[in-house]
């Protein structure tokens, strides 16, 4: 005997499928909203501070809180050049009671220029730290969110989130460093050759550098936003973005924290 599916049954089946997909999408949006709210206090604008300057805070990139709540991770290229004189005061902007932002002074703890990472120690009370992902938890196609402060003070210091996927896990060697930026540890890592990075199907902009790349399901940090592929000039990242962004795996951050 052959079963017969009536047209009304097919209609209801399609409706049930669409309803299920709609509920799943709504759940994903709700989860992402909760993730953003939970992450917001831990992602900060990073720059330099001059009490006599105008503006006093000079934005350079994004960063996020790790470990004991007084350490912040960002990209090494977010920091001023090592030979800048006089040495600028590093700082972040953190929320205080009422939601207003206040500068918190910072000092450089450790830097890994091979993987473009820097670890800063913040003055004052600890802030909420983000949880770092376990090794081997990243795979191509997984949902991610990248967070930070694109275009910096031009758009205000409100956290911006972009949603996408890990498009590829590939290898890269960052551009050669100047001789004065090399030490024994950097030379040893240079000899290791190219290292893995995450290529993302998500758009980052100048100012996103140093922000966290998180697993959109768990909120665990899986990487740190490093650079975006641009057409021609840096300015074209604003007018003609490629939508291709790269991030450094969080394992290199974990090593930097352990070795500090």
C-alpha positions as CSV (number, residue, x, y, z in Angstrom):
1,X,0.0,0.0,0.0
2,X,1.2,3.5,-0.8
3,X,0.5,6.2,1.6
4,X,-0.9,9.4,0.3
5,X,0.1,12.8,1.6
6,X,-2.7,15.3,1.2
7,X,-1.9,18.9,0.1
8,X,-3.1,20.3,3.4
9,X,-0.7,18.0,5.2
10,X,2.2,19.3,3.1
11,X,1.1,22.9,3.8
12,X,1.1,22.3,7.6
13,X,4.4,20.5,7.3
14,X,6.0,23.5,5.6
15,X,4.4,25.8,8.2
16,X,5.7,23.7,11.1
17,X,9.2,23.8,9.5
18,X,9.1,27.5,9.0
19,X,7.8,28.0,12.5
20,X,10.6,25.9,13.9
21,X,13.2,27.8,11.9
22,X,11.8,31.1,13.1
23,X,11.9,30.0,16.8
24,X,15.5,28.8,16.3
25,X,16.5,32.1,14.8
26,X,14.7,34.0,17.6
27,X,16.5,31.9,20.2
28,X,19.9,32.6,18.5
29,X,19.2,36.3,18.5
30,X,18.2,36.2,22.2
31,X,21.3,34.2,23.1
32,X,23.5,36.7,21.2
33,X,21.8,39.7,22.9
34,X,22.5,38.1,26.3
35,X,26.1,37.3,25.2
36,X,26.7,41.0,24.3
37,X,25.2,42.2,27.5
38,X,27.4,39.9,29.5
39,X,30.6,40.7,27.5
40,X,30.1,44.5,27.4
41,X,31.9,45.4,30.7
42,X,35.0,43.4,29.7
43,X,35.7,45.0,26.3
44,X,37.4,48.4,26.5
45,X,38.8,51.2,24.3
46,X,42.6,51.2,24.5
47,X,44.8,54.2,23.9
48,X,47.0,56.8,25.6
49,X,46.2,59.5,28.2
50,X,47.5,63.0,28.6
51,X,45.9,65.1,31.3
52,X,47.0,68.3,29.4
53,X,46.0,67.1,26.0
54,X,42.9,67.7,23.9
55,X,41.4,65.2,23.8
56,X,42.9,63.7,27.0
57,X,42.3,60.2,25.8
58,X,43.8,59.2,22.4
59,X,42.0,56.1,21.1
60,X,44.2,53.4,19.4
61,X,42.2,50.2,19.4
62,X,40.2,47.6,21.4
63,X,41.1,45.2,24.2
64,X,39.4,42.8,26.7
65,X,39.9,41.7,30.3
66,X,41.3,38.3,31.2
67,X,42.7,36.3,34.0
68,X,42.4,38.0,37.5
69,X,40.4,41.0,36.1
70,X,43.4,43.4,36.1
71,X,45.0,42.2,32.9
72,X,43.9,43.3,29.4
73,X,44.8,41.8,26.1
74,X,45.2,43.8,22.9
75,X,47.2,43.8,19.7
76,X,50.9,44.9,19.9
77,X,50.3,47.2,16.9
78,X,47.7,49.1,19.0
79,X,50.5,50.3,21.3
80,X,52.6,53.4,20.5
81,X,55.9,52.6,18.8
82,X,58.5,51.4,21.3
83,X,60.9,54.3,20.7
84,X,58.2,57.0,21.1
85,X,59.6,59.8,23.2
86,X,58.4,60.9,25.7
87,X,56.8,57.5,26.5
88,X,53.0,58.0,26.5
89,X,50.8,56.9,29.3
90,X,48.8,53.8,28.3
91,X,45.1,53.9,29.4
92,X,41.7,52.4,28.8
93,X,38.2,53.7,29.2
94,X,36.1,51.7,31.7
95,X,32.5,52.2,32.9
96,X,31.9,53.6,36.3
97,X,28.6,53.8,38.3
98,X,26.0,55.4,36.2
99,X,27.5,54.2,32.9
100,X,29.9,57.1,32.4
101,X,33.4,56.3,31.1
102,X,36.5,57.1,33.1
103,X,40.2,56.6,32.2
104,X,42.1,53.8,33.9
105,X,45.9,53.9,33.7
106,X,47.7,50.9,32.4
107,X,51.3,49.5,32.2
108,X,52.8,47.1,29.7
109,X,53.3,43.7,31.2
110,X,54.4,41.6,28.2
111,X,54.4,41.8,24.4
112,X,54.6,39.1,21.7
113,X,55.2,40.9,18.5
114,X,55.5,37.7,16.4
115,X,51.8,37.1,17.1
116,X,50.9,40.8,17.5
117,X,49.8,40.5,21.1
118,X,50.3,42.7,24.2
119,X,49.3,42.2,27.8
120,X,48.5,45.3,30.0
121,X,48.0,45.7,33.7
122,X,45.2,48.1,34.8
123,X,45.2,50.3,37.8
124,X,42.3,50.0,40.2
125,X,39.8,47.3,41.1
126,X,39.4,44.2,39.0
127,X,36.9,44.1,36.1
128,X,34.9,41.1,34.9
129,X,37.2,38.8,32.9
130,X,36.2,36.9,29.8
131,X,36.5,33.1,29.7
132,X,39.0,31.7,27.3
133,X,38.1,28.8,25.1
134,X,39.7,25.3,25.5
135,X,42.2,24.2,22.9
136,X,40.7,22.5,19.8
137,X,37.3,24.0,20.2
138,X,37.4,26.1,17.0
139,X,36.2,24.6,13.7
140,X,35.4,26.0,10.3
141,X,31.7,27.1,9.9
142,X,31.2,27.8,13.6
143,X,29.2,30.9,14.6
144,X,31.3,33.8,16.0
145,X,30.9,37.4,17.1
146,X,33.6,40.0,17.1
147,X,33.4,42.9,19.4
148,X,35.2,46.3,19.7
149,X,35.1,49.9,18.9
150,X,35.3,50.5,15.1
151,X,36.3,54.0,14.0
152,X,36.9,54.8,17.7
153,X,35.7,58.1,19.1
154,X,34.2,59.1,15.7
155,X,31.2,56.8,16.5
156,X,31.5,57.1,20.3
157,X,32.7,54.5,22.6
158,X,29.8,52.1,22.4
159,X,30.5,48.5,22.0
160,X,29.8,47.2,18.4
161,X,29.3,43.5,17.6
162,X,29.5,41.9,14.2
163,X,28.2,38.3,13.6
164,X,29.6,35.8,11.2
165,X,31.4,32.5,10.9
166,X,34.9,31.0,10.9
167,X,35.4,30.8,7.1
168,X,38.8,29.1,7.2
169,X,41.7,28.1,9.4
170,X,44.8,29.0,7.5
171,X,48.5,29.9,8.1
172,X,50.2,33.2,8.0
173,X,53.4,34.9,8.8
174,X,53.1,38.5,10.0
175,X,55.3,41.2,8.4
176,X,58.9,41.3,9.4
177,X,59.7,43.3,12.5
178,X,62.3,46.0,12.9
179,X,65.6,44.9,14.5
180,X,65.0,46.9,17.7
181,X,61.7,45.0,18.2
182,X,63.4,41.6,18.3
183,X,64.6,39.8,21.4
184,X,65.6,36.1,22.1
185,X,62.0,35.0,22.5
186,X,60.9,36.7,19.3
187,X,63.8,35.3,17.3
188,X,62.9,31.8,18.6
189,X,59.3,32.2,17.5
190,X,60.4,33.6,14.1
191,X,62.2,30.3,13.5
192,X,58.9,28.5,14.0
193,X,57.6,29.9,10.8
194,X,54.0,30.6,9.8
195,X,51.3,30.0,12.4
196,X,47.5,29.4,12.2
197,X,45.0,32.2,12.0
198,X,41.2,32.4,11.6
199,X,39.8,33.9,8.5
200,X,36.3,35.2,9.3
201,X,33.3,35.9,7.2
202,X,32.6,39.1,9.2
203,X,33.5,42.7,8.7
204,X,35.9,44.5,11.0
205,X,37.1,48.1,10.7
206,X,40.0,50.2,12.0
207,X,39.5,50.3,15.8
208,X,38.4,46.7,16.0
209,X,42.0,45.6,16.4
210,X,42.6,43.9,19.7
211,X,38.9,43.1,20.4
212,X,37.7,39.6,21.3
213,X,36.5,37.0,18.9
214,X,33.9,34.9,20.7
215,X,32.0,31.6,20.2
216,X,28.5,32.9,19.6
217,X,27.0,29.9,21.5
218,X,29.1,30.0,24.6
219,X,30.7,33.4,24.9
220,X,34.1,31.9,25.2
221,X,36.9,33.9,23.6
222,X,38.4,31.9,20.7
223,X,40.7,34.6,19.3
224,X,41.7,38.2,19.1
225,X,40.8,40.4,16.1
226,X,44.0,41.3,14.3
227,X,43.5,42.7,10.8
228,X,41.1,43.1,7.9
229,X,41.8,42.5,4.2
230,X,41.5,45.9,2.4
231,X,41.3,47.0,-1.3
232,X,44.2,49.4,-1.9
233,X,44.4,51.8,1.1
234,X,43.4,51.7,4.7
235,X,40.7,54.3,4.1
236,X,39.0,51.9,1.7
237,X,38.2,49.6,4.6
238,X,35.4,52.1,5.4
239,X,34.0,52.8,2.0
240,X,34.6,49.4,0.3
241,X,35.1,46.7,3.0
242,X,36.0,43.2,1.8
243,X,34.1,41.5,4.6
244,X,37.2,39.3,5.3
245,X,38.8,39.7,8.7
246,X,41.6,37.7,10.5
247,X,42.0,36.8,14.1
248,X,44.9,35.3,16.2
249,X,43.9,32.1,18.0
250,X,43.5,32.5,21.8
251,X,46.1,29.8,22.5
252,X,48.8,32.4,21.8
253,X,47.1,34.7,24.4
254,X,47.1,31.9,26.9
255,X,50.8,31.3,26.4
256,X,51.5,35.1,26.9
257,X,49.6,35.1,30.1
258,X,51.4,32.0,31.4
259,X,54.8,33.4,30.5
260,X,54.4,36.9,31.9
